[in-house]
Amino acid sequence: MLSPHIVSALLAQREADLERRAELARLRHPEPEPEPVTSPTGSRRTARHRGRRRHLRLV
C-alpha cells in the first residue's frame, strides 16, 4: 500500500495536470461572445416553456 504522502503527492500532480489541460483547452477553443439579448415578446419558445412550467406547478 502507498504511504499517505505519496498518495497526496500523486493527487496534487493529477490536479495540476487537469488544470493545465483545462487551460490549454480554453486557449485552443475560446468561449464565443454571448449573443445579443432579444426582447422576449417575439419568442414563441419562451411562451411554450412558460405554459409547461405553469402546468407543472399546478400538478
C-alpha positions in Angstrom: 0.0 0.0 0.0 1.2 3.5 -0.8 2.1 5.8 2.0 -0.3 8.8 2.6 2.3 11.4 1.5 2.9 9.6 -1.8 -0.9 9.4 -2.4 -1.3 13.2 -1.7 1.6 14.0 -4.0 0.1 11.9 -6.8 -3.3 13.6 -6.2 -1.7 17.0 -6.3 0.1 16.1 -9.5 -3.1 14.9 -11.1 -5.0 18.0 -10.1 -2.2 20.2 -11.6 -2.3 18.2 -14.8 -6.1 18.6 -15.1 -5.9 22.3 -14.5 -3.1 22.6 -17.2 -5.2 20.6 -19.7 -8.3 22.8 -19.0 -6.3 25.9 -19.5 -4.9 24.6 -22.8 -8.4 23.7 -23.9 -9.6 27.2 -23.1 -6.8 28.7 -25.1 -7.5 26.4 -28.1 -11.3 26.9 -28.0 -12.1 30.3 -26.6 -15.7 30.8 -25.5 -17.8 32.6 -28.2 -19.2 36.0 -27.5 -22.7 35.9 -26.0 -25.5 36.6 -28.5 -27.3 39.9 -28.2 -30.3 39.8 -25.9 -33.6 40.0 -27.8 -37.0 41.0 -26.4 -39.0 38.1 -25.1 -42.2 39.3 -26.8 -41.4 37.7 -30.1 -40.3 34.4 -28.7 -42.8 31.5 -29.1 -40.4 29.1 -27.3 -40.5 31.2 -24.1 -44.2 31.2 -24.1 -44.4 27.5 -24.6 -42.0 26.8 -21.8 -43.8 29.2 -19.6 -47.0 27.3 -20.1 -45.3 24.0 -19.2 -43.9 25.4 -16.0 -47.3 26.7 -15.0 -48.8 23.2 -15.6 -46.1 21.5 -13.6 -46.7 23.9 -10.7 -50.4 23.1 -10.6 -49.9 19.3 -10.5 
